Amino acid sequence: MALKLAKKRKVQKVVKKVTAKTAVTPSAAKAIDLTYPTGTYTEGIGRRKVATARVRIYESAGDMIVNEKVVGQYFRGIPSAQRRYLKPFELTGTEKKFTFVAKISGSGIDSQLGALVHALSRALVKYNVEFKPLLKVENLLTRDDRMKETRKIGMGGKARRKRQSPKR
């Protein structure tokens, strides 16, 4: 059996000099100045799968904000997101009239977008009842109740998986 001889290595101390730069946290570096709308608002709650969106629409100017982010930044992973969340405003002819602030929780990003559209539609109907037929024709006031099927006990972890049959 051969023995390896270890070489002695010189240990050097590395001292890093800290310059007097201003410390910037990662969250502060990504922070964008948001202009929140003010004044009177109309509320609406929308749901899709497990996602719940609480929306306040304002008639004043400001950014469209979802969970403390600009709406385009929040839904940047969905290609047609802008077209989908502006659809209630386009149908009612109020594209540039309203801004909104939304708090969304639960489920995935696509279901959260569906909940946001549902909440915006409900808030617009609360604002003006004449918008209801326009939004109802496009099924924006209907809550999409399709949910993930719950898993069953003893089925191997999947919802529709069958039990294993013992052959011997």
ZARO-237127 format. One record per atom (N, C-alpha, C, O): residue in three letters; y, x, z. Coordinates in steps of 0.001 Angstrom, whole numbers, padded with zeros to 6 digits, always signed. Atoms other than C-alpha are relative to their C-alpha. Example, Ala and Ser with C-alpha at 12.3 -4.5 7.8 and 13.67 -1.06 7.14 Angstrom:
ALA-001190+000890+000000ALA-004500+012300+007800ALA+001200+000900+000000ALA+001181+001936+000665SER-001190-000820-000060SER-001060+013670+007140SER+001090-000770+000730SER+002198-000261+000899
! end
This chain:
MET-001173+000838+000000MET+000000+000000+000000MET+001236+000883+000000MET+001391+001781+000827ALA-001198-000821+000140ALA+003279+001427-001064ALA+001120-000577+000853ALA+001288-001790+000978LEU-001139+000411-000824LEU+006283+001345+001182LEU+001291+000253-000755LEU+001472+001307-001365LYS-001304-000178+000623LYS+009748+000827-000151LYS+000956+000569+001035LYS+001051+000100+002169LEU-000977-000592-000891LEU+012364+002989+001345LEU+001348-000660-000254LEU+001828-000728-001386ALA-001296+000668+000124ALA+015581+001197+002011ALA+001110+001026-000066ALA+001149+001963+000731LYS-001147-000890+000106LYS+018733+002938+000897LYS+001063-000457+000984LYS+001263-001650+001212LYS-001087+000333-000909LYS+021538+003108+003348LYS+001224-000356-000835LYS+001618+000387-001734ARG-001191+000449+000707ARG+024522+001201+002108ARG+001199+000106+000922ARG+001115-000147+002124LYS-001220-000063-000778LYS+028047+001747+003216LYS+000569-001414+000110LYS+000633-002149-000875VAL-000583+001314-000243VAL+029595-001332+004738VAL+001512+000154-000012VAL+002082+000935+000750GLN-001444-000045+000072GLN+033180-001889+003777GLN+000578-001309+000517GLN+000057-002393+000253LYS-000689+001188-000469LYS+035501-004256+005480LYS+001024-000397-001048LYS+001819+000426-001502VAL-000951+000514+000979VAL+037448-006416+003080VAL+001026-000833+000744VAL+000697-001819+001404VAL-001090+000716-000660VAL+040786-007557+004366VAL+000852-000632-001090VAL+001415+000058-001940LYS-000808+000711+000977LYS+042530-010230+002340LYS+001373-000240+000585LYS+001528-000669+001729LYS-001359+000237-000440LYS+046248-010417+002544LYS+000384-001431-000336LYS+000170-001900-001453VAL-000417+001383+000190VAL+047607-013902+002980VAL+001479-000004-000348VAL+002312+000485+000416THR-001404+000093+000396THR+050800-014545+001096THR+000603-001267+000582THR-000117-002182+000982ALA-000716+001130-000605ALA+053385-016989+002327ALA+000213-001108-001020ALA+001352-001456-001331LYS-000091+001139+000907LYS+052610-019789-000118LYS-000094-001278+000815LYS-000632-001290+001922THR+000096+001274-000702THR+052942-023397+000844THR-001416-000538-000170THR-001952-000566-001278ALA+001363+000519+000033ALA+049578-024870+001722ALA+000009-001404-000574ALA+000741-002272-000098VAL+000089+001310+000642VAL+048683-027807-000520VAL-001429-000490+000145VAL-002373+000174-000282THR+001335+000577-000126THR+045771-030024+000348THR-000403-000608-001330THR+000461-001001-002113PRO+000428+000575+001275PRO+043622-031292-002532PRO+000455-001438-000207PRO+000786-001832-001325SER-000414+001396+000154SER+044509-034907-001823SER+001505-000094-000285SER+001948-000984-001011ALA-001448+000029+000236ALA+048232-034123-001776ALA+000340+000478-001403ALA+001335+000052-001988ALA-000266-000502+001342ALA+047998-032246-005065ALA-000200-001087-001043ALA+000483-001095-002067LYS+000282+001061+000952LYS+046581-035320-006810LYS+000854-001246+000229LYS+000801-002191-000557ALA-000784+001182-000338ALA+048996-037748-005176ALA+001089-000241-001046ALA+001777+000685-001475ILE-000998+000402+000975ILE+051217-039620-007583ILE+000964-000943+000709ILE+000556-001786+001507ASP-000983+000893-000601ASP+054424-041301-006573ASP-000190-001400-000567ASP+000018-001631-001758LEU+000227+001378+000414LEU+053611-045006-006695LEU+001204-000839+000396LEU+001737-000700+001497THR-001060+000938-000339THR+056293-047642-006854THR-000643-001359+000241THR-001079-002034-000692TYR+000609+001267-000371TYR+054993-050650-004984TYR+000955-001142-000308TYR+002153-001039-000042PRO-000861+001158+000247PRO+056291-054037-006098PRO+000389-000664+001314PRO-000334-000570+002307THR-000484+000680-001201THR+058296-056044-003585THR+000353-001442-000335THR+000409-001826-001503GLY-000389+001391+000191GLY+059269-059650-003095GLY-001142-000956+000315GLY-002101-000594+000997THR+001034+000990-000252THR+057207-062807-003028THR-001202+000266-000895THR-001073+000809-001993TYR+001226-000251+000747TYR+053628-062677-004187TYR-000926-001205+000085TYR-000751-002084+000928THR+001053+001012+000000THR+050674-064918-004979THR-001325+000724+000104THR-001565+001702-000602GLU+001276-000679-000255GLU+047213-063997-003738GLU-001147-000669-000737GLU-001110-001861-001042GLY+001230+000512+000573GLY+043814-064374-005324GLY-001158+000893+000403GLY-000999+002105+000543ILE+001203-000754-000361ILE+040289-063330-004374ILE-001040-000234-001084ILE-001310-001370-001472GLY+001025+000093+001035GLY+037645-062563-006977GLY-001234+000775+000406GLY-001156+001740+001165ARG+001263-000659-000350ARG+034006-061561-006732ARG-000872+000184-001229ARG-000803-000596-002179ARG+000996-000259+001037ARG+031316-060076-008970ARG-001068+000859+000642ARG-000766+001916+001195LYS+001107-000658-000707LYS+027881-059006-007689LYS+000379+000143+001470LYS+000584-000866+002145VAL-000362-000186-001403VAL+028720-057469-004308VAL+001471+000402+000135VAL+001970+000531+001253ALA-001400-000431-000026ALA+032284-056437-005256ALA+000918-001166+000345ALA+000704-002298-000087THR-001017+000980-000368THR+035243-058278-003758THR+001369+000609-000260THR+001651+001725+000174ALA-001352-000464+000301ALA+038810-057939-005028ALA+001014-000953+000604ALA+000951-002165+000397ARG-001121+000777-000545ARG+041881-059104-003128ARG+001259+000461-000732ARG+001621+001636-000676VAL-001110-000345+000884VAL+044909-059221-005425VAL+001252-000745+000425VAL+001201-001912+000814ARG-001317+000622-000165ARG+048600-059891-004916ARG+000773+000264-001283ARG+000961+001416-001674ILE-000804-000177+001209ILE+050629-060522-008068ILE+001466-000257+000356ILE+001801-001203+001069TYR-001432+000047-000263TYR+054380-059955-007969TYR+000739-000222-001311TYR+000280+000190-002376GLU-000844+000172+001184GLU+057115-061008-010370GLU+000966+001165-000174GLU+001672+001235-001181SER-000925-001127+000075SER+059048-057811-009664SER-000641+001190-000709SER-001841+001191-000984ALA+000494-001189+000693ALA+058720-054431-011355ALA-000702+000935+000981ALA-000425+000925+002180GLY+000746-000963-000799GLY+056374-051740-010101GLY-001255+000403-000730GLY-001500-000032-001855ASP+001255-000442+000598ASP+053061-050054-010781ASP-001106-000992+000306ASP-001066-001698+001313MET+001205+000776-000257MET+049752-051866-011109MET-000939+000915+000781MET-001418+001922+000258ILE+000686-000904-000929ILE+047872-050405-008149ILE-001321-000610+000445ILE-001391-001786+000801VAL+001317+000386-000504VAL+044177-050571-007227VAL-000454+001072+000974VAL-000578+002237+000597ASN+000461-000926-001038ASN+043014-048948-003973ASN+000847+001267+000059ASN+000305+002372+000035GLU-000950-001099-000134GLU+046116-046726-003705GLU+000053+000932-001214GLU+000540+002056-001097LYS-000072-000773+001240LYS+045753-045461-007314LYS+000556-000889-001101LYS+000478-002116-001025VAL-000438+000756+001171VAL+047305-046478-010604VAL-001252-000557-000676VAL-002277+000122-000734VAL+001183+000694+000500VAL+044945-048944-012284VAL-000684+000765-001143VAL-001912+000749-001240GLY+000594-000773+001086GLY+044426-046751-015358GLY-000789+001193+000502GLY-001800+001569-000091GLN+000702-001134-000590GLN+043391-043828-013177GLN-001266-000469+000730GLN-002289+000215+000703TYR+001145+000496-000754TYR+041052-045947-011050TYR-001160-000385-000918TYR-002318-000105-000609PHE+001028+000446+000937PHE+039176-047424-014040PHE-000090+000909-001226PHE-000408+000428-002314ARG-000019-000904+001150ARG+039371-044324-016273ARG-001376+000213-000617ARG-001457+000655-001763GLY+001350-000178+000539GLY+035575-044224-016728GLY-000449-001127-000911GLY-001478-001002-001575ILE+000376+001145+000828ILE+035492-047591-018517ILE+000928-000045-001202ILE+002138-000197-001036PRO-000863-000090+001191PRO+036738-047417-022133PRO+000892-001217-000240PRO+002052-001053-000616SER-000778+001202+000319SER+037900-051042-022485SER+000604-000641+001245SER+000857-001846+001257ALA-000468+000557-001269ALA+039205-051455-018932ALA+001370-000651-000128ALA+001586-001746+000392GLN-001357+000542+000091GLN+042861-051987-019838GLN+000012-001345-000709GLN+000716-002266-000294ARG+000073+001264+000733ARG+042031-054706-022335ARG-000577-001097+000894ARG-000149-002249+000823ARG+000654+001006-000849ARG+039827-056451-019749ARG+000893-000480+001133ARG+000954-001683+001388TYR-000803+000471-001132TYR+042225-056494-016788TYR+001343-000592-000426TYR+001997-001264+000371LEU-001229+000637+000494LEU+045217-057483-018954LEU-000267-001324-000718LEU+000673-002027-001087LYS+000347+001219+000737LYS+043335-060369-020609LYS+000572-001269+000637LYS+001091-002110-000096PRO-000602+001217-000574PRO+044443-063044-018063PRO+001497-000107-000284PRO+002013-001204-000501PHE-001440+000026+000278PHE+048076-062038-018623PHE+000276-000317-001467PHE+001230-001029-001782GLU-000188+000266+001427GLU+047701-062088-022421GLU-000243-001467-000328GLU+000497-002055-001117LEU+000325+001399+000272LEU+046100-065551-022422LEU+001103-000942+000479LEU+001366-001970-000145THR-001047+000864-000555THR+048890-067001-020279THR+001386+000361-000520THR+002354-000339-000219GLY-001291-000393+000541GLY+051684-065164-022117GLY+000925+000629+001019GLY+002144+000510+000903THR-000801-000615-001065THR+052849-063248-019031THR-000276+001494+000098THR-000417+002019+001203GLU+000397-001412+000000GLU+052095-059637-020081GLU+000952+000878+000810GLU+000503+001628+001677LYS-000977-000884-000647LYS+055307-057951-018884LYS+000652-000640+001224LYS+001546-000045+001826LYS-000664+000724-001078LYS+056192-060513-016207LYS-000515+000402+001382LYS+000250+000409+002347PHE+000619-000237-001304PHE+053767-059538-013416PHE-000478+001435+000162PHE-000825+002115-000804THR+000718-001203-000415THR+052564-056462-011578THR-000897-000417+001157THR-000711-001487+001736PHE+000912+000392-001076PHE+049789-056433-009008PHE-000404+001187+000847PHE-000332+002342+000427VAL+000591-000961-000929VAL+048362-054614-006010VAL-001341-000584+000401VAL-001422-001743+000806ALA+001349+000507-000278ALA+044612-054899-005442ALA-000742+000923+000946ALA-000585+002143+000897LYS+000939-000722-000858LYS+042120-053849-002777LYS-001387-000463-000414LYS-001700-001651-000334ILE+001333+000344+000480ILE+038571-053720-004113ILE-001026+000780+000792ILE-000847+001970+001051SER+001063-000685-000734SER+035400-052926-002198SER-001352-000509-000472SER-001471-001631-000964GLY+001371+000376+000290GLY+031668-052977-002804GLY-000407+000210-001440GLY+000436+000275-002335SER+000634-000088+001307SER+029321-052574-005768SER+000461+001207-000803SER+000956+002182-000237GLY-000368-001108+000879GLY+029988-050321-008774GLY+001332-000249-000683GLY+001955-001295-000501ILE-001332+000047+000608ILE+033074-049646-010850ILE+000125-001128-001019ILE+001186-001745-001120ASP-000067+001064+001002ASP+032204-052120-013629ASP+000066-001378+000662ASP+000804-002252+000208SER-000055+001269-000727SER+031564-054958-011181SER+001341-000169+000707SER+001837-001286+000850GLN-001321+000077-000617GLN+034809-054093-009417GLN+001046-000447-001013GLN+001971-001185-000673LEU-000919+000447+001053LEU+036629-054541-012724LEU-000168-001494-000261LEU+000821-002201-000455GLY+000246+001433+000166GLY+034978-057954-013159GLY+000590-000813+001146GLY+001130-001898+000929ALA-000584+000682-001156ALA+036049-058925-009637ALA+001526-000010-000089ALA+002163-000985+000310LEU-001449-000065+000152LEU+039609-057797-010396LEU+000494-001041-000999LEU+001500-001707-000753VAL-000394+000989+001017VAL+039802-059970-013528VAL-000109-001415+000575VAL+000757-002257+000337HIS+000191+001312-000632HIS+038438-062947-011566HIS+001131-000284+000990HIS+001663-001393+001028ALA-001067+000184-000986ALA+041002-062409-008788ALA+001361-000200-000669ALA+002154-001025-000216LEU-001269+000170+000711LEU+043911-062031-011242LEU+000103-001405-000593LEU+001163-002030-000549SER-000001+001345+000582SER+042909-065269-012971SER+000256-001058+001060SER+001025-001993+000836ARG-000214+000966-001086ARG+042737-067147-009672ARG+001434+000042+000518ARG+002017-000996+000829ALA-001382-000119-000478ALA+046116-065791-008585ALA+000980-000628-000995ALA+001959-001252-000586LEU-000872+000607+001003LEU+047713-066865-011881LEU-000069-001527+000050LEU+000940-002200-000162VAL+000130+001454-000116VAL+046327-070395-011434VAL+000726-000500+001243VAL+001320-001578+001224LYS-000758+000380-001189LYS+047768-070487-007906LYS+001499+000032-000284LYS+002254-000799+000221TYR-001407-000120+000346TYR+051094-069372-009345TYR+000467-001175-000850TYR+001525-001751-000598ASN-000356+001097+000890ASN+051108-072002-012112ASN-001283-000712-000410ASN-002147-000115-001053VAL+001219+000764+000259VAL+048477-074744-012415VAL-000206-000237-001495VAL-001332-000492-001923GLU+000130+000211+001446GLU+049190-075114-016148GLU-000791+001106-000696GLU-001209+000936-001841PHE+000778-001096+000575PHE+047408-071780-016740PHE-001510-000255+000075PHE-002291+000419-000597LYS+001434+000213-000250LYS+044062-073220-015599LYS-000800-000298-001267LYS-001846+000325-001451PRO+000814+000253+001201PRO+042870-074688-018963PRO-000134+001224-000910PRO-001176+001433-001531LEU+000045-001196+000845LEU+043751-071465-020792LEU-001026+001013+000499LEU-001749+001624-000289LEU+000917-000980-000592LEU+041757-069306-018383LEU-001421-000539+000104LEU-002387+000219+000020LYS+001331+000603-000138LYS+038881-071763-017959LYS-000769+000053-001315LYS-001987+000227-001305VAL+000655-000063+001309VAL+038141-071795-021710VAL-000638+001374-000220VAL-001700+001471-000834GLU+000506-001369+000162GLU+037632-067998-021599GLU-000959+000406+001128GLU-001363+001567+001193ASN+000913-000234-001128ASN+035387-068293-018454ASN+000503+001067+000969ASN-000302+001781+001568LEU-000538-000975-000937LEU+037730-066132-016388LEU+000100-000549+001418LEU+000267+000214+002369LEU-000044+000607-001327LEU+037775-068596-013497LEU-001395-000213+000575LEU-001535-000583+001740THR+001373+000196-000443THR+033981-068777-013282THR-000503+001270+000654THR-000431+002352+000072ARG+000548-001158-000700ARG+032420-066486-010713ARG-001361+000316-000601ARG-002234-000550-000655ASP+001263-000437+000582ASP+029614-064505-012343ASP-000968+000280+001146ASP-000839+001289+001839ASP+000861-000079-001181ASP+026822-065036-009819ASP-001266+000819-000211ASP-002145+000820+000651ARG+001194-000816+000205ARG+024251-062709-011357ARG+000026+001189+000946ARG+000996+001946+000995MET+000085-001057-001004MET+023110-060314-008661MET-001252+000828-000245MET-002152+000415-000976LYS+001204-000814+000048LYS+020609-057516-008343LYS-001085-000714+000799LYS-000833-001219+001893GLU+001089+000676-000683GLU+017222-058943-007419GLU-000435+000831+001201GLU-000586+002049+001109THR+000364-000722-001215THR+016224-058069-003876THR-001450+000461-000068THR-002301-000214-000649ARG+001361-000534+000021ARG+013143-055929-003369ARG-000860-000745+001029ARG-000372-001220+002055LYS+000926+000689-000874LYS+010076-057444-001778LYS-000808+001015+000797LYS-001099+002109+000311ILE+000746-000901-000870ILE+008169-055886+001086ILE-001422+000173-000527ILE-002077-000800-000902GLY+001371-000284+000404GLY+004908-054193+000130GLY-000205+000087-001502GLY-001345+000109-001966MET+000125-000025+001455MET+005652-054031-003590MET+000289+001378-000582MET+000466+001502-001794GLY-000180-001347+000512GLY+006171-050291-003872GLY+001432+000347-000329GLY+001669+001245-001138GLY-001392-000388+000141GLY+009959-050233-003746GLY+000783-000700-001087GLY+002012-000632-001075LYS-000719+000682+001072LYS+010815-052285-006843LYS-000054-001503+000216LYS-000908-002000+000950ALA-000095+001434-000210ALA+011770-055948-007060ALA-001157-000757-000645ALA-001681-001697-000048ARG+001026+000755+000724ARG+009179-057069-009634ARG-001308+000755-000163ARG-002182+000323-000915ARG+001233-000771+000103ARG+006494-054450-009224ARG-001130-000773+000654ARG-000935-001412+001688LYS+001162+000684-000554LYS+003026-055852-008611LYS-000704+000884+001012LYS-000559+002107+000999ARG+000790-000777-000965ARG+000775-054819-005765ARG-001108+000723-000724ARG-001623+000246-001735GLN+001091-000762+000612GLN-001789-052179-006576GLN-001317-000666+000368GLN-001581-001007+001521SER+001299+000665-000195SER-005213-053678-007044SER-001063+001052+000316SER-001238+001999-000452PRO+001061-000971-000309PRO-008052-051808-005296PRO-001241-000266-000870PRO-001813-001355-000828LYS+001134+000184+000908LYS-010828-051266-007848LYS-001321+000318+000697LYS-002354-000221+000300ARG+001251-000380-000669ARG-013404-049740-005493ARG+000064-000311+001458ARG-000897-000061+002186
! end
